[in-house]
Amino acid sequence: MFNAVRQLCRHYLLALQFFSRIPVTGGLADWVGYSPAMLRASAAHFPGVGWLVGALVAAVTALLLAGLPGGGFAPLVAAVWGTAFGVLITGAFHEDGLADVADGLGGSPDRERALVIMKDSRVGAFGAIAIGLVLLAKVSVLALLGSVSGAMLCTALFLGHVVSRTWPLLLIRLMPHVGDAAGSKSKPLADQISGASLFTAFLWCLMALALVVYVQSATNWLVTGKGPLHLLPPLVTALGASALVFLTMWRGFWRRLQGFTGDCLGATQQLCELAFYLGFALGL
């Protein structure tokens, strides 16, 4: 039992190292260690990284909402700075993938040429436009949620980061990796994902949803004497919207690339996160 918990902690911290800029350094990094097999196993904790990132972004956003003067622009300011903080602690890791995918798929209809473009570290017109539009859309929807309720904004932020980091793992399970095996950082991660790892990832996601429903239920019961039914429509539409975007990305990658690259995982995370927020807003 102790060894299992120890291994789980090491895999989680390795996922945190790979998917964020949250420091895991020095003696702690030495304890965690590294191997391609460990990195592959750490994929199960991608949604768990979303727990930490989502909680930190929601906390910063909540502090801004509490500290800013009241007015129509407070939710917008909090949404902008909360989003910027999220980009900072993840190192724009997933945004970079979105830009590369947009450049590759937008730059050429030819599969091989698209893959070559996606490996280019330079950001082209399609990538810049994609990042700009996604960030603008994300901030606008978050500001709208903040204008309705700060609690709803923070709830959507937390869950959006967790749920959107679950969908890309299905790409690993369902599609072959078609990136450059020699030069791809994601190859050990994307080589394969076991059923047990996928189960762990979905468990992270389900626990986040259960936690939010429980907290909202307890809070509402104490304040109004009512249960969490008001939260179910936005959750259902948010999950449905993110699932629809995932299916669209899966179909698009299969049609254009006959597989996926590490950049495809980042692009899927970004667009599923945006879809979750939009679905949450529509559900309200």
ZIJOSUL-V574038 format. One record per residue. N is the residue number from 1. RES is the residue in one small letter. BURIAL is # if it has 24 or more other C-alpha atoms within 12 Angstrom, else .. Layout:
n=(N | N)
res=(RES | RES)
burial=(BURIAL | BURIAL)
//
This chain:
n=(1 | 2 | 3 | 4 | 5 | 6 | 7 | 8 | 9 | 10 | 11 | 12 | 13 | 14 | 15 | 16 | 17 | 18 | 19 | 20 | 21 | 22 | 23 | 24 | 25 | 26 | 27 | 28 | 29 | 30 | 31 | 32 | 33 | 34 | 35 | 36 | 37 | 38 | 39 | 40 | 41 | 42 | 43 | 44 | 45 | 46 | 47 | 48 | 49 | 50 | 51 | 52 | 53 | 54 | 55 | 56 | 57 | 58 | 59 | 60 | 61 | 62 | 63 | 64 | 65 | 66 | 67 | 68 | 69 | 70 | 71 | 72 | 73 | 74 | 75 | 76 | 77 | 78 | 79 | 80 | 81 | 82 | 83 | 84 | 85 | 86 | 87 | 88 | 89 | 90 | 91 | 92 | 93 | 94 | 95 | 96 | 97 | 98 | 99 | 100 | 101 | 102 | 103 | 104 | 105 | 106 | 107 | 108 | 109 | 110 | 111 | 112 | 113 | 114 | 115 | 116 | 117 | 118 | 119 | 120 | 121 | 122 | 123 | 124 | 125 | 126 | 127 | 128 | 129 | 130 | 131 | 132 | 133 | 134 | 135 | 136 | 137 | 138 | 139 | 140 | 141 | 142 | 143 | 144 | 145 | 146 | 147 | 148 | 149 | 150 | 151 | 152 | 153 | 154 | 155 | 156 | 157 | 158 | 159 | 160 | 161 | 162 | 163 | 164 | 165 | 166 | 167 | 168 | 169 | 170 | 171 | 172 | 173 | 174 | 175 | 176 | 177 | 178 | 179 | 180 | 181 | 182 | 183 | 184 | 185 | 186 | 187 | 188 | 189 | 190 | 191 | 192 | 193 | 194 | 195 | 196 | 197 | 198 | 199 | 200 | 201 | 202 | 203 | 204 | 205 | 206 | 207 | 208 | 209 | 210 | 211 | 212 | 213 | 214 | 215 | 216 | 217 | 218 | 219 | 220 | 221 | 222 | 223 | 224 | 225 | 226 | 227 | 228 | 229 | 230 | 231 | 232 | 233 | 234 | 235 | 236 | 237 | 238 | 239 | 240 | 241 | 242 | 243 | 244 | 245 | 246 | 247 | 248 | 249 | 250 | 251 | 252 | 253 | 254 | 255 | 256 | 257 | 258 | 259 | 260 | 261 | 262 | 263 | 264 | 265 | 266 | 267 | 268 | 269 | 270 | 271 | 272 | 273 | 274 | 275 | 276 | 277 | 278 | 279 | 280 | 281 | 282 | 283 | 284)
res=(m | f | n | a | v | r | q | l | c | r | h | y | l | l | a | l | q | f | f | s | r | i | p | v | t | g | g | l | a | d | w | v | g | y | s | p | a | m | l | r | a | s | a | a | h | f | p | g | v | g | w | l | v | g | a | l | v | a | a | v | t | a | l | l | l | a | g | l | p | g | g | g | f | a | p | l | v | a | a | v | w | g | t | a | f | g | v | l | i | t | g | a | f | h | e | d | g | l | a | d | v | a | d | g | l | g | g | s | p | d | r | e | r | a | l | v | i | m | k | d | s | r | v | g | a | f | g | a | i | a | i | g | l | v | l | l | a | k | v | s | v | l | a | l | l | g | s | v | s | g | a | m | l | c | t | a | l | f | l | g | h | v | v | s | r | t | w | p | l | l | l | i | r | l | m | p | h | v | g | d | a | a | g | s | k | s | k | p | l | a | d | q | i | s | g | a | s | l | f | t | a | f | l | w | c | l | m | a | l | a | l | v | v | y | v | q | s | a | t | n | w | l | v | t | g | k | g | p | l | h | l | l | p | p | l | v | t | a | l | g | a | s | a | l | v | f | l | t | m | w | r | g | f | w | r | r | l | q | g | f | t | g | d | c | l | g | a | t | q | q | l | c | e | l | a | f | y | l | g | f | a | l | g | l)
burial=(. | . | . | . | . | . | . | # | # | # | # | # | # | # | # | # | # | # | # | # | # | # | . | . | . | . | . | . | . | . | . | # | # | # | . | . | . | # | # | # | # | # | # | # | # | # | # | # | # | # | # | # | # | # | # | # | # | # | # | # | # | # | . | # | # | . | . | . | . | . | . | . | . | # | # | # | # | # | # | # | # | # | # | . | # | # | # | . | # | # | . | # | # | # | # | # | # | # | # | # | # | # | # | # | # | # | # | . | . | . | # | . | . | # | # | # | # | # | # | # | . | . | # | # | . | # | # | . | . | # | # | . | . | # | # | . | # | # | # | # | # | # | # | # | # | # | # | . | . | # | # | # | # | # | # | # | # | # | # | # | # | # | # | # | # | # | # | # | # | # | # | # | # | # | # | # | # | # | # | # | . | . | . | . | . | # | # | # | # | # | # | # | # | . | . | . | # | # | . | # | # | # | # | # | # | . | . | # | # | . | . | # | # | . | . | # | . | . | . | . | . | . | . | . | . | . | . | # | . | . | # | . | . | # | # | # | # | # | # | # | # | # | # | . | # | # | . | . | # | # | . | # | # | . | . | # | # | # | # | # | # | # | # | # | # | # | # | # | # | # | # | # | # | # | # | # | # | # | # | # | # | . | # | #)
//
